[in-house]
Amino acid sequence: MKKEMLPVRLLLAGLLLTANANMVLAQASTADEPATSNPQLKLSPMKTLQNFEPAENEEYALGPGDEISLDFPGRPELSGKKVVGPDGRITLSLAGALNVADKNRNEVAKLVVEALSPYYKDLTVTINIEKYGSNRVVIIGSVQHPGVLYFDNTPTLLDVIARGGLLANAAGNGPSNGTAVRDGIPERCAIYRGNDQVVWVDLKQLLQSGNSMADLRLRRNDIVFVPAQQEIFVSVLGSVMHAGAIPLTPESTLASVLAQAGGLAEGAAANIQVIQPSTGKTVTIPFKSLLTLKGNNEVKLHAGDVVFVPQSGFFKSTYVIQRLSPIASMGAIAAVAP
């Protein structure tokens, strides 16, 4: 496994180091020029990433599957190992079940001492983590090895992607047409946390600019989704004849992408939603107005937008992709990946 991961990690590290070197040279050659604004993320503001990333010194909180050892100085009969159960509890012979989920080692030690205080005086205990059974991250999408990954330390985005294995995609129709094989590094990826948090990371842009946020720290149970590399597209979902990915060109309009999706299906609602992950906004457009909207009055589509046509009777104006269940969101995106 480690041998398979090595080329991928070397590729990512090499790209990051090269970008750093280019940045130093550029700064040296433009020392006398007016300062320009730093490149901004297209899909996820830097502040959002910084707030999303756990603190570097954040203490590990126990979870189901973790194995801990309890060491009682002077009381070897109490010492031993415990595995946190699916309910987040461990069981002590005298005190019974204790809920240790989402507590760090010091908090668990205090809890254990308090639980045993009716039976022992001046008791101290040291808690050590023997196995990180709950420190896991899920990776899905366009990777070689999708699934659950376990870590003995703080997982990071590049660690997860490297272990998932990148897929080198070809841009073109074959060698005779001058096919260019892409390096497999995704332009962007999504990190889902819980049921209501998602952040899109412009991974390749961060690597090329030498930004350390490309390797941001993750939390237990985060889900990393890597879309397939492809040409610029929008996704058309919902009540249309042929849901899927529609190529986006400078001439594309909302009406044209709906037409390419086969038009509205029977039972489609009168309103169409354009969900823009790049801005976090959702625009609602009455379908009839598409017959009269022209030029600058028509909604402008961006790469990665989701055009959603709800069914009549089920339309909700508050439909926002960031608030969907992570599994539902990823299922919808994966369903349109070629």
Contacts in CASP RR format, 6 or more apart in sequence:
PFRMAT RR
TARGET T0000
AUTHOR 0000-0000-0000
METHOD contacts of the structure
MODEL  1
MKKEMLPVRLLLAGLLLTANANMVLAQASTADEPATSNPQLKLSPMKTLQ
NFEPAENEEYALGPGDEISLDFPGRPELSGKKVVGPDGRITLSLAGALNV
ADKNRNEVAKLVVEALSPYYKDLTVTINIEKYGSNRVVIIGSVQHPGVLY
FDNTPTLLDVIARGGLLANAAGNGPSNGTAVRDGIPERCAIYRGNDQVVW
VDLKQLLQSGNSMADLRLRRNDIVFVPAQQEIFVSVLGSVMHAGAIPLTP
ESTLASVLAQAGGLAEGAAANIQVIQPSTGKTVTIPFKSLLTLKGNNEVK
LHAGDVVFVPQSGFFKSTYVIQRLSPIASMGAIAAVAP
1 163 0 8 1.000
4 165 0 8 1.000
5 162 0 8 1.000
5 163 0 8 1.000
5 165 0 8 1.000
8 161 0 8 1.000
8 162 0 8 1.000
8 165 0 8 1.000
8 166 0 8 1.000
9 158 0 8 1.000
9 162 0 8 1.000
11 166 0 8 1.000
11 183 0 8 1.000
11 185 0 8 1.000
12 158 0 8 1.000
12 161 0 8 1.000
12 162 0 8 1.000
12 185 0 8 1.000
12 207 0 8 1.000
15 183 0 8 1.000
15 185 0 8 1.000
15 207 0 8 1.000
15 208 0 8 1.000
16 207 0 8 1.000
16 210 0 8 1.000
16 214 0 8 1.000
19 207 0 8 1.000
19 208 0 8 1.000
19 209 0 8 1.000
19 210 0 8 1.000
20 210 0 8 1.000
23 209 0 8 1.000
23 210 0 8 1.000
39 205 0 8 1.000
39 209 0 8 1.000
40 46 0 8 1.000
41 49 0 8 1.000
41 202 0 8 1.000
41 205 0 8 1.000
41 206 0 8 1.000
42 202 0 8 1.000
42 205 0 8 1.000
42 278 0 8 1.000
43 188 0 8 1.000
43 200 0 8 1.000
43 201 0 8 1.000
43 202 0 8 1.000
43 277 0 8 1.000
43 278 0 8 1.000
44 199 0 8 1.000
44 200 0 8 1.000
44 201 0 8 1.000
44 202 0 8 1.000
46 213 0 8 1.000
48 199 0 8 1.000
49 199 0 8 1.000
49 201 0 8 1.000
49 213 0 8 1.000
49 216 0 8 1.000
50 213 0 8 1.000
52 191 0 8 1.000
52 193 0 8 1.000
52 197 0 8 1.000
52 199 0 8 1.000
52 216 0 8 1.000
53 213 0 8 1.000
53 216 0 8 1.000
53 217 0 8 1.000
54 154 0 8 1.000
54 217 0 8 1.000
54 218 0 8 1.000
54 219 0 8 1.000
56 217 0 8 1.000
58 154 0 8 1.000
59 104 0 8 1.000
59 105 0 8 1.000
59 106 0 8 1.000
60 104 0 8 1.000
60 105 0 8 1.000
60 129 0 8 1.000
60 132 0 8 1.000
60 135 0 8 1.000
61 101 0 8 1.000
61 102 0 8 1.000
61 103 0 8 1.000
61 104 0 8 1.000
61 220 0 8 1.000
62 68 0 8 1.000
62 84 0 8 1.000
62 88 0 8 1.000
62 100 0 8 1.000
62 101 0 8 1.000
62 102 0 8 1.000
62 103 0 8 1.000
62 104 0 8 1.000
62 105 0 8 1.000
62 108 0 8 1.000
62 129 0 8 1.000
62 134 0 8 1.000
63 84 0 8 1.000
63 88 0 8 1.000
63 100 0 8 1.000
63 101 0 8 1.000
63 102 0 8 1.000
63 133 0 8 1.000
63 134 0 8 1.000
63 220 0 8 1.000
64 84 0 8 1.000
64 85 0 8 1.000
64 86 0 8 1.000
64 87 0 8 1.000
64 88 0 8 1.000
64 101 0 8 1.000
64 133 0 8 1.000
64 134 0 8 1.000
65 83 0 8 1.000
65 84 0 8 1.000
65 85 0 8 1.000
65 86 0 8 1.000
65 131 0 8 1.000
65 133 0 8 1.000
65 134 0 8 1.000
66 83 0 8 1.000
66 84 0 8 1.000
66 129 0 8 1.000
66 131 0 8 1.000
66 132 0 8 1.000
66 133 0 8 1.000
66 134 0 8 1.000
66 135 0 8 1.000
67 81 0 8 1.000
67 82 0 8 1.000
67 83 0 8 1.000
67 84 0 8 1.000
67 129 0 8 1.000
67 130 0 8 1.000
67 131 0 8 1.000
67 133 0 8 1.000
68 81 0 8 1.000
68 82 0 8 1.000
68 83 0 8 1.000
68 84 0 8 1.000
68 90 0 8 1.000
68 100 0 8 1.000
68 105 0 8 1.000
68 108 0 8 1.000
68 127 0 8 1.000
68 128 0 8 1.000
68 129 0 8 1.000
68 130 0 8 1.000
69 79 0 8 1.000
69 80 0 8 1.000
69 81 0 8 1.000
69 82 0 8 1.000
69 127 0 8 1.000
69 128 0 8 1.000
69 130 0 8 1.000
70 78 0 8 1.000
70 79 0 8 1.000
70 80 0 8 1.000
70 81 0 8 1.000
70 82 0 8 1.000
70 112 0 8 1.000
70 125 0 8 1.000
70 126 0 8 1.000
70 127 0 8 1.000
71 79 0 8 1.000
71 80 0 8 1.000
71 125 0 8 1.000
71 126 0 8 1.000
71 127 0 8 1.000
71 128 0 8 1.000
72 78 0 8 1.000
72 79 0 8 1.000
72 123 0 8 1.000
72 124 0 8 1.000
72 125 0 8 1.000
73 124 0 8 1.000
73 126 0 8 1.000
75 120 0 8 1.000
75 123 0 8 1.000
78 116 0 8 1.000
78 120 0 8 1.000
78 125 0 8 1.000
81 130 0 8 1.000
82 90 0 8 1.000
82 91 0 8 1.000
83 90 0 8 1.000
84 90 0 8 1.000
84 100 0 8 1.000
84 101 0 8 1.000
84 134 0 8 1.000
87 99 0 8 1.000
87 101 0 8 1.000
88 99 0 8 1.000
88 100 0 8 1.000
88 101 0 8 1.000
89 97 0 8 1.000
89 98 0 8 1.000
89 99 0 8 1.000
89 100 0 8 1.000
89 101 0 8 1.000
90 97 0 8 1.000
90 98 0 8 1.000
90 100 0 8 1.000
91 97 0 8 1.000
91 98 0 8 1.000
92 98 0 8 1.000
92 112 0 8 1.000
92 115 0 8 1.000
92 116 0 8 1.000
94 115 0 8 1.000
94 116 0 8 1.000
94 119 0 8 1.000
95 112 0 8 1.000
95 115 0 8 1.000
95 116 0 8 1.000
95 119 0 8 1.000
96 115 0 8 1.000
98 111 0 8 1.000
98 112 0 8 1.000
98 115 0 8 1.000
100 108 0 8 1.000
100 111 0 8 1.000
103 111 0 8 1.000
105 127 0 8 1.000
105 128 0 8 1.000
105 129 0 8 1.000
106 127 0 8 1.000
108 127 0 8 1.000
109 125 0 8 1.000
109 126 0 8 1.000
109 127 0 8 1.000
112 125 0 8 1.000
112 127 0 8 1.000
113 123 0 8 1.000
113 124 0 8 1.000
113 125 0 8 1.000
116 123 0 8 1.000
117 123 0 8 1.000
132 150 0 8 1.000
132 151 0 8 1.000
132 152 0 8 1.000
133 150 0 8 1.000
134 220 0 8 1.000
135 150 0 8 1.000
135 151 0 8 1.000
135 152 0 8 1.000
135 155 0 8 1.000
135 220 0 8 1.000
136 148 0 8 1.000
136 149 0 8 1.000
136 150 0 8 1.000
136 151 0 8 1.000
136 220 0 8 1.000
136 221 0 8 1.000
137 148 0 8 1.000
137 149 0 8 1.000
137 151 0 8 1.000
137 155 0 8 1.000
137 160 0 8 1.000
137 218 0 8 1.000
137 220 0 8 1.000
137 221 0 8 1.000
137 222 0 8 1.000
137 223 0 8 1.000
137 224 0 8 1.000
138 147 0 8 1.000
138 148 0 8 1.000
138 149 0 8 1.000
138 221 0 8 1.000
138 222 0 8 1.000
138 223 0 8 1.000
138 224 0 8 1.000
139 145 0 8 1.000
139 146 0 8 1.000
139 147 0 8 1.000
139 149 0 8 1.000
139 160 0 8 1.000
139 161 0 8 1.000
139 163 0 8 1.000
139 164 0 8 1.000
139 223 0 8 1.000
139 224 0 8 1.000
139 225 0 8 1.000
139 226 0 8 1.000
140 146 0 8 1.000
140 147 0 8 1.000
140 223 0 8 1.000
140 224 0 8 1.000
140 225 0 8 1.000
140 226 0 8 1.000
140 330 0 8 1.000
140 334 0 8 1.000
141 225 0 8 1.000
141 226 0 8 1.000
141 227 0 8 1.000
141 228 0 8 1.000
141 330 0 8 1.000
141 334 0 8 1.000
141 337 0 8 1.000
142 167 0 8 1.000
142 169 0 8 1.000
142 186 0 8 1.000
142 226 0 8 1.000
142 227 0 8 1.000
142 228 0 8 1.000
142 229 0 8 1.000
142 337 0 8 1.000
143 161 0 8 1.000
143 164 0 8 1.000
143 165 0 8 1.000
143 166 0 8 1.000
143 167 0 8 1.000
143 226 0 8 1.000
144 164 0 8 1.000
144 165 0 8 1.000
144 166 0 8 1.000
144 167 0 8 1.000
145 163 0 8 1.000
145 164 0 8 1.000
145 165 0 8 1.000
146 164 0 8 1.000
147 164 0 8 1.000
149 155 0 8 1.000
149 160 0 8 1.000
149 163 0 8 1.000
149 164 0 8 1.000
151 159 0 8 1.000
154 217 0 8 1.000
154 218 0 8 1.000
155 217 0 8 1.000
155 218 0 8 1.000
155 222 0 8 1.000
156 215 0 8 1.000
156 216 0 8 1.000
156 217 0 8 1.000
156 218 0 8 1.000
157 189 0 8 1.000
157 191 0 8 1.000
157 201 0 8 1.000
157 203 0 8 1.000
157 214 0 8 1.000
157 215 0 8 1.000
157 216 0 8 1.000
157 218 0 8 1.000
157 224 0 8 1.000
158 214 0 8 1.000
158 215 0 8 1.000
159 215 0 8 1.000
160 218 0 8 1.000
160 224 0 8 1.000
161 186 0 8 1.000
161 189 0 8 1.000
161 203 0 8 1.000
161 224 0 8 1.000
161 226 0 8 1.000
166 183 0 8 1.000
166 184 0 8 1.000
166 185 0 8 1.000
166 186 0 8 1.000
167 184 0 8 1.000
167 228 0 8 1.000
167 229 0 8 1.000
168 181 0 8 1.000
168 182 0 8 1.000
168 183 0 8 1.000
168 184 0 8 1.000
169 181 0 8 1.000
169 182 0 8 1.000
169 184 0 8 1.000
169 228 0 8 1.000
169 229 0 8 1.000
169 230 0 8 1.000
170 179 0 8 1.000
170 180 0 8 1.000
170 181 0 8 1.000
170 182 0 8 1.000
171 179 0 8 1.000
171 180 0 8 1.000
171 181 0 8 1.000
171 182 0 8 1.000
171 229 0 8 1.000
171 231 0 8 1.000
172 178 0 8 1.000
172 179 0 8 1.000
172 180 0 8 1.000
173 179 0 8 1.000
182 229 0 8 1.000
184 229 0 8 1.000
185 203 0 8 1.000
185 204 0 8 1.000
185 207 0 8 1.000
186 203 0 8 1.000
186 204 0 8 1.000
186 226 0 8 1.000
186 227 0 8 1.000
186 229 0 8 1.000
187 202 0 8 1.000
187 203 0 8 1.000
187 204 0 8 1.000
187 205 0 8 1.000
187 229 0 8 1.000
188 200 0 8 1.000
188 201 0 8 1.000
188 202 0 8 1.000
188 203 0 8 1.000
188 204 0 8 1.000
188 227 0 8 1.000
189 200 0 8 1.000
189 201 0 8 1.000
189 203 0 8 1.000
189 224 0 8 1.000
189 225 0 8 1.000
189 226 0 8 1.000
189 227 0 8 1.000
190 198 0 8 1.000
190 199 0 8 1.000
190 200 0 8 1.000
190 201 0 8 1.000
190 224 0 8 1.000
190 225 0 8 1.000
190 227 0 8 1.000
190 330 0 8 1.000
191 198 0 8 1.000
191 199 0 8 1.000
191 201 0 8 1.000
191 218 0 8 1.000
191 222 0 8 1.000
191 223 0 8 1.000
191 224 0 8 1.000
191 225 0 8 1.000
192 198 0 8 1.000
192 222 0 8 1.000
192 223 0 8 1.000
192 224 0 8 1.000
192 225 0 8 1.000
192 326 0 8 1.000
192 329 0 8 1.000
192 330 0 8 1.000
193 199 0 8 1.000
193 219 0 8 1.000
193 221 0 8 1.000
193 222 0 8 1.000
193 223 0 8 1.000
194 221 0 8 1.000
194 326 0 8 1.000
195 325 0 8 1.000
195 326 0 8 1.000
196 322 0 8 1.000
196 323 0 8 1.000
197 322 0 8 1.000
198 321 0 8 1.000
198 322 0 8 1.000
198 326 0 8 1.000
198 329 0 8 1.000
200 277 0 8 1.000
201 213 0 8 1.000
201 214 0 8 1.000
201 216 0 8 1.000
203 214 0 8 1.000
206 213 0 8 1.000
206 214 0 8 1.000
207 214 0 8 1.000
218 224 0 8 1.000
223 326 0 8 1.000
223 330 0 8 1.000
225 330 0 8 1.000
225 333 0 8 1.000
225 334 0 8 1.000
227 333 0 8 1.000
227 337 0 8 1.000
228 337 0 8 1.000
228 338 0 8 1.000
230 245 0 8 1.000
230 337 0 8 1.000
230 338 0 8 1.000
231 247 0 8 1.000
232 247 0 8 1.000
232 248 0 8 1.000
232 303 0 8 1.000
232 304 0 8 1.000
233 245 0 8 1.000
233 246 0 8 1.000
233 247 0 8 1.000
233 248 0 8 1.000
233 303 0 8 1.000
233 304 0 8 1.000
234 245 0 8 1.000
234 246 0 8 1.000
234 248 0 8 1.000
234 252 0 8 1.000
234 257 0 8 1.000
234 301 0 8 1.000
234 302 0 8 1.000
234 303 0 8 1.000
234 304 0 8 1.000
234 305 0 8 1.000
234 306 0 8 1.000
234 307 0 8 1.000
235 244 0 8 1.000
235 245 0 8 1.000
235 246 0 8 1.000
235 304 0 8 1.000
235 305 0 8 1.000
235 306 0 8 1.000
235 307 0 8 1.000
235 332 0 8 1.000
235 333 0 8 1.000
235 336 0 8 1.000
236 243 0 8 1.000
236 244 0 8 1.000
236 245 0 8 1.000
236 246 0 8 1.000
236 257 0 8 1.000
236 258 0 8 1.000
236 260 0 8 1.000
236 261 0 8 1.000
236 306 0 8 1.000
236 307 0 8 1.000
236 309 0 8 1.000
236 336 0 8 1.000
237 243 0 8 1.000
237 244 0 8 1.000
237 306 0 8 1.000
237 307 0 8 1.000
237 308 0 8 1.000
237 309 0 8 1.000
237 332 0 8 1.000
237 335 0 8 1.000
237 336 0 8 1.000
238 265 0 8 1.000
238 308 0 8 1.000
238 309 0 8 1.000
238 310 0 8 1.000
238 311 0 8 1.000
239 264 0 8 1.000
239 265 0 8 1.000
239 266 0 8 1.000
239 267 0 8 1.000
239 268 0 8 1.000
239 269 0 8 1.000
239 309 0 8 1.000
239 310 0 8 1.000
239 311 0 8 1.000
240 258 0 8 1.000
240 261 0 8 1.000
240 262 0 8 1.000
240 263 0 8 1.000
240 264 0 8 1.000
240 265 0 8 1.000
240 268 0 8 1.000
240 309 0 8 1.000
241 261 0 8 1.000
241 262 0 8 1.000
241 263 0 8 1.000
241 264 0 8 1.000
241 265 0 8 1.000
242 261 0 8 1.000
242 262 0 8 1.000
243 261 0 8 1.000
243 335 0 8 1.000
243 336 0 8 1.000
244 261 0 8 1.000
244 335 0 8 1.000
244 336 0 8 1.000
245 336 0 8 1.000
245 337 0 8 1.000
245 338 0 8 1.000
246 252 0 8 1.000
246 257 0 8 1.000
246 260 0 8 1.000
246 261 0 8 1.000
248 257 0 8 1.000
248 301 0 8 1.000
248 302 0 8 1.000
248 303 0 8 1.000
248 304 0 8 1.000
252 301 0 8 1.000
253 298 0 8 1.000
253 301 0 8 1.000
254 272 0 8 1.000
254 274 0 8 1.000
254 285 0 8 1.000
254 290 0 8 1.000
254 293 0 8 1.000
254 298 0 8 1.000
254 299 0 8 1.000
254 301 0 8 1.000
254 307 0 8 1.000
255 290 0 8 1.000
255 291 0 8 1.000
255 293 0 8 1.000
255 298 0 8 1.000
257 301 0 8 1.000
257 307 0 8 1.000
258 264 0 8 1.000
258 272 0 8 1.000
258 290 0 8 1.000
258 307 0 8 1.000
258 309 0 8 1.000
261 307 0 8 1.000
264 287 0 8 1.000
264 309 0 8 1.000
265 309 0 8 1.000
267 311 0 8 1.000
267 312 0 8 1.000
268 287 0 8 1.000
268 309 0 8 1.000
268 310 0 8 1.000
268 311 0 8 1.000
268 312 0 8 1.000
269 309 0 8 1.000
269 310 0 8 1.000
269 311 0 8 1.000
269 312 0 8 1.000
269 313 0 8 1.000
269 314 0 8 1.000
269 315 0 8 1.000
270 286 0 8 1.000
270 287 0 8 1.000
270 288 0 8 1.000
270 312 0 8 1.000
271 284 0 8 1.000
271 285 0 8 1.000
271 286 0 8 1.000
271 287 0 8 1.000
271 310 0 8 1.000
271 315 0 8 1.000
271 317 0 8 1.000
272 284 0 8 1.000
272 285 0 8 1.000
272 286 0 8 1.000
272 287 0 8 1.000
272 290 0 8 1.000
272 307 0 8 1.000
272 308 0 8 1.000
272 309 0 8 1.000
273 282 0 8 1.000
273 283 0 8 1.000
273 284 0 8 1.000
273 285 0 8 1.000
273 307 0 8 1.000
273 308 0 8 1.000
273 309 0 8 1.000
273 310 0 8 1.000
273 319 0 8 1.000
274 282 0 8 1.000
274 283 0 8 1.000
274 285 0 8 1.000
274 299 0 8 1.000
274 301 0 8 1.000
274 305 0 8 1.000
274 306 0 8 1.000
274 307 0 8 1.000
274 308 0 8 1.000
275 282 0 8 1.000
275 305 0 8 1.000
275 306 0 8 1.000
275 307 0 8 1.000
275 308 0 8 1.000
275 319 0 8 1.000
275 320 0 8 1.000
275 321 0 8 1.000
276 282 0 8 1.000
276 283 0 8 1.000
276 302 0 8 1.000
276 305 0 8 1.000
277 304 0 8 1.000
277 305 0 8 1.000
277 306 0 8 1.000
277 321 0 8 1.000
277 322 0 8 1.000
278 302 0 8 1.000
278 303 0 8 1.000
278 304 0 8 1.000
278 305 0 8 1.000
280 320 0 8 1.000
280 322 0 8 1.000
282 319 0 8 1.000
282 320 0 8 1.000
282 321 0 8 1.000
283 299 0 8 1.000
284 317 0 8 1.000
285 293 0 8 1.000
285 299 0 8 1.000
290 298 0 8 1.000
293 299 0 8 1.000
301 307 0 8 1.000
306 321 0 8 1.000
306 332 0 8 1.000
308 319 0 8 1.000
310 316 0 8 1.000
310 319 0 8 1.000
321 329 0 8 1.000
324 332 0 8 1.000
END
